[in-house]
Amino acid sequence: IDIYIPYEDIKKYSRPNCGIFEINNQKYYPGNDRLYEYNENTKQFNAVKEIDKSGRIFIPPHGINSRLIDNEGNVWFGGGGSLYKFDHQRKLMINHNPQNWPPGTEIWNLYERNKDQFWICTGNRGALLYDKISQKIIQSLNYNSNDPQADNAVGPLIEVNGEIWVGTFKGIRIYDGKSFKLKKSYFKNDLSKLADNIITI
């Protein structure tokens, strides 16, 4: 069944992290529930077919929250509970959940680290480092008993000067970029003078 939304209604489905984008002059729109392809003739957005790695039809449980175009030009999407790679040649959304994917993971943002890896920032599992070669999560920055103020809801993430800065709903955490160990946390009411603990993009 072709699902579509008229062009004039597109603003009703807008996502803050995912605007309309083009590949080879074809417009695509990440909607609240799935990816749409724009049809110039009908002036409508039609749903892009979704499959798993074996080619079976895959219906995601949630919509699309983020988009990443990596250094090789591949387009990745993070949804409520799934990671996708978009095959624009075949016009397919292919589910790429890692082999060791934590169940119930909510993807918020995607950030490229290098040509083989990118960070998956989640709303409930912290920040997960995904390796495209092995297709596995190879590192995680999340809550542990030694950091009771930490939060696993991660919005922005940036790596600078060998450090990983992570924004959460309880402040900022700074990790060593090689050992991935926590170096410093900044929270409201401490010396950092943060006005609020919620750090988002």
Sequence and secondary structure as in RCSB ss.txt:
>XXXX:A:sequence
IDIYIPYEDIKKYSRPNCGIFEINNQKYYPGNDRLYEYNENTKQFNAVKEIDKSGRIFIPPHGINSRLIDNEGNV
WFGGGGSLYKFDHQRKLMINHNPQNWPPGTEIWNLYERNKDQFWICTGNRGALLYDKISQKIIQSLNYNSNDPQA
DNAVGPLIEVNGEIWVGTFKGIRIYDGKSFKLKKSYFKNDLSKLADNIITI
>XXXX:A:secstr
   EEEGGGGGGG BTTB  EEETTEEEEE SSSEEEEETTTTEEEE EEE TTS B   SS EEEEEE TTS E
EEEESS EEEEETTTTEEEE   TT  TT  EEEEEEEETTEEEEEESSS EEEEETTTTEEEEEE   TT TT 
 S EEEEEEETTEEEEEETTEEEEEETTT  EEEEE TTSTT  S S    
